[in-house]
Amino acid sequence: MEELTRAAWRGHALRREIDAHDAAGAGRATAQRPRPDALPVRQIASGPTRETALAAFARELRFPPHTGRNLDALADALRETARDPFALVWHVDPSLPARDADRIAEVLGFVEEEATSRAGRTHEPTVAHHPGNDDRAATGASTRSRPRFRVVVVRP
């Protein structure tokens, strides 16, 4: 898990990939093109309380309606969600108490470690799905080992 300040996030490689992807989707020319093997990125902006932060995860990651609203439920739902490769960028609200932000970040890091070790045990290739690129051989997508679930925490 990476923890960054907002200033460090502005220059981060993953941020540049997101910006390039967004610009390409809007039909704008960019200096950098998204990599074909890049993980899909899901960005979550937390709220000012633990409850609103957990609700943001549930909403943005489309957890089932029966998912609880506590840290154990977040861990369980993330384990299921992390079966598909993606990068999670969590933007911590400046009003969220540090204790709550630390606990949520701890859960995110724990699930990331579990997903990484699970991928290492199964030795399965980790290729992100991109619309229109269903055939790995035709796209030349890499099957090198890399994290299936990546977490970046952006703090104020």
Summary of the structure (lengths in Angstrom):
residues: 156
radius of gyration: 16.2
end to end distance: 16.6
largest distance: 48.3
contacts: 418
relative contact order: 0.20
helix: 44%
strand: 14%
